[in-house]
Amino acid sequence: MTNVYVDHVGRELLIPSVPQRIISLCPSITETLYALGLGSSMVGRTQFCIHPAEQVASCTKVGGTKQVKREIIEQLKPDLIIAEKEENPKDMVEDLARDFPVYVVNVETYEQALQMIRDLGQVTGRSTDGDRLATTIDQAFQQIQKGAARVGYLIWRKPYMAAGQSTYIDAMLSYCGFENVFKELDGRYPIVEWEQIQENAPEVLLLSSEPFPFEETHQRELEERLPGLKTMLVDGELFSWYGVRMLYAVDYFQKLINLLRVREP
């Protein structure tokens, strides 16, 4: 038995009512599928799908998020592939969709992140689990005591690139009560020059652990070039992975808010 679903980019597709052979092409989705109790149905994942470590170890790698090994996917005979609009190239998704049902998710906001969890539950026959997980995450996030600080968030070096508008990272910054100083720049991940960092004057520049792994040497580089600039290394997974990892982000965000809280004189 199959059901008709419309994915997050408006594509209509047929999916078995209870998929038995699932491939995930996005790390945060993979982790969430395991959290929904679908470990026995997971047959493929990307090399970057590293959580939950013990469980994914036995799941076949099908390549990376930008390029998969189609012959491996064909051998796995999936009855559902789950992709992500930002993470996976459109041409790759369209190629796979010629032979397999490919459900594409798109998450740019907090609300969409919760809906994505519910949708994953629905298309995999785990609606109750999806609803429960989304509700648990929402209740946890409601406990966050928001801060108020002007911040910038860098995801890349050479060139420096920031998280801008319409990104999940920006949504998380906003949820924490932070003002993203790069939000008004053109593009979702704009290139920022030294002058732009200085002109936008963040109180703190957050340096992500992924996709570029910023380290203390990069902090010193920025602070030496722009005297007075304060920087902080942050966990990129907790800012950019939606799904079940949002549960782990709550305490982390609260500690960060407390550190950056701007207190009135």
NORLINBEL-V483101 format. One record per pair of residues at least 24 apart in sequence whose ideal C-beta (glycine too) atoms are under 6 Angstrom apart, sorted by the first residue. I is the first residue (numbers start at 1). J is the second residue. If there is no record, write none. Layout:
i=<I,I>
j=<J,J>
This chain:
i=<5,7,7,8,8,8,9,9,13,15,15,15,16,18,19,19,19,20,21,21,22,23,23,24,25,25,26,26,28,28,28,29,31,32,32,35,36,36,36,37,38,43,44,107,107,108,108,109,110,110,113,114,137,137,140,144,144,146,147,147,147,147,148,148,149,149,149,149,150,150,150,150,151,151,151,151,152,152,152,152,153,154,155,156,157,159,160,161,161,162,162,164,164,168,169,169,172,176,176,198,204,204,204,205,206,206,207,207,208,208,209,209,210>
j=<123,103,104,104,105,106,85,104,101,80,101,123,79,125,79,80,124,79,78,79,80,78,81,82,83,88,84,87,241,242,243,82,244,243,244,244,121,126,129,129,124,76,76,168,242,166,168,171,171,175,242,138,246,247,250,253,254,177,177,257,260,261,177,262,178,203,260,262,179,181,202,203,178,202,204,206,181,182,202,205,206,207,208,212,212,191,192,189,191,190,192,188,190,242,239,240,239,253,257,226,230,232,260,231,232,234,231,233,234,236,235,236,236>
